C-alpha cells in the first residue's frame, strides 16, 4: 500500500486548519453578531416607541375605544405591531398582564423580551395619561443568523481554496530539503562520501543538513581507517604465513637438515600460534560488534585474579629485563564479571607494555578499591602516548598505523578488543599518562554490594 506524500498531507492539514479556523470563528462570531443585531433592533424599537407615542398622543385621547387608529405604514412594513392601551385595556388584545399593568401604571418599557400571543417578542412602550400608552412589538432579528452564516460560508470556502493553494506551495518548500537529504542518504549508501548538502531553510532543516554532512565526513573517515586496518591486518596475517611457507619449503626441499629441523619446527609453531591469536582476536572482535559473544558473569575476587596474573607474567617480564610490580590490597575485592575476559584484557595490556617498554623500565599491575568501584591499572615506563594518541587509543589500528616503523606495534586489535570487552561487561576503560613516564590504562568495574557498603 502506497503511503501518502508530504505534499498531500500538507494540503489536507492546511485545509483542515482553515476549516477549523472558520468554524471557530463562526462559533464565536455568530452569537456576537446575533446579540449585536438584537441590541440594535431593541434600540431602534425604543426610538420608534417614543416617536409613535408622540404621534398618537392626541389621537388616542380624542377617539373612542372602539375606533380604529390609522397606524404608520412604515411600522407595518418593518414587521412592527402597535398595541394601544386605553384605560388599562390593550387594543388589540394579546399583551401580557405585566406589560399592560406597567404601561397603565405610567412606567415605560425600554425594550425587553416578553410573551405576546404565546410567542417571545421584543417589546418597547411608553405611557400616556389616563392609564393609556403605546406598545410596539417586533419578532427577534433572526435574519442576522442567516446573514452571518452566509458570510461565514463564503469565508469557509475562501479558506479552503486558500488552503488548497497554500498547501502545495508550503509542502514543496518543506519537502525540497528533505528530498535533497534523501538523495544524499542514497548516495551515502552507495559509498559516495563526498556528499555535501547546503545549509538553508528553517533551523530543523539546517540541523538535518549538518547532521548528514557530519555523517558523510564520519563515514569517509571510518572508511579510511577501515581500509588502513584491513591493510594492517592483511600484513599481520601475511608475515607469519610467509615465515611458515618459507620454512615449509626449506624442509620440503631438504635445505634444512636434521640438526635444524627442531629449530625450524619451533619457529613454524611460534608463527602459527601468532597467527592463531590474531585470528582469534578478529573473531572475538567481530562477535563483540555483533553483540553475540557469550559471557560467564559470576562473583570474582579481583585481588586473587591480579595476584595470579602477576605471577604468570613475572617470568616473561624478567626475561625481557623489565621490573614487574604488583600492587593489590590485602583484602578481597569482589565484583560480578567474567574472570576469563578480565584476564584476557589484562594479558593484552601487559603484552602491549612488554612490546614497547625498554629494558630496566617498570611495568605496574595495580588494583584499588574505591567507593563503589574496583580500579585495575596497567602502567609502564615506556615511551607513552601523546594527547592526540589518547583520543584514538581504542580505535582499531589507529596507533598501529601511527607508529609503524617507529616502534614495535601489534595488529592494532588489542586495545579495541579490550575496550569492547570492558563495555560489554558493564565497565569503562581509559587511557592516560602514567607517573612512571609511559602509558596508563585504567579499567573501572562496579564493586559487589557488600564490598561497596564496606568502603563507604
Secondary structure, DSSP 8 states (H G I E B T S, - for coil): -----HHHHHHHHHHHHHHHHHHHHHHHHHHHHHHHHHHHHHHHHHHHHHHHHHHHHHHHHHS-TTS-----HHHHHTTEEEEEEETTEEESS---HHHHHHHHTT--EEEEEEEETTEEEEEEEEEETTTEEEEEEE---THHHHHHHHHHHHHHHHHHHHHHHHHHHHHHHHHHHHHHHHHHHHHHHTT---------SSHHHHHHHHHHHHHHHHHHHHHHHHHHHHHHHHHHHHHHHHHHHHHHHHHHHT-S-HHHHHHHHHHHHHHHHHHHHHHHHHHHHHHHHTT------EEEEHHHHHHHHHHHHHHHHHHTT-EEEEE--SS--EEEE-HHHHHHHHHHHHHHHHHH--TT-EEEEEEEEETTEEEEEEEESS----HHHHHTTTSTTHHHHHSTTTS----S-HHHHHHHHHHHTT-EEEEEE-TTSSEEEEEEEEB-HHHHHHT-
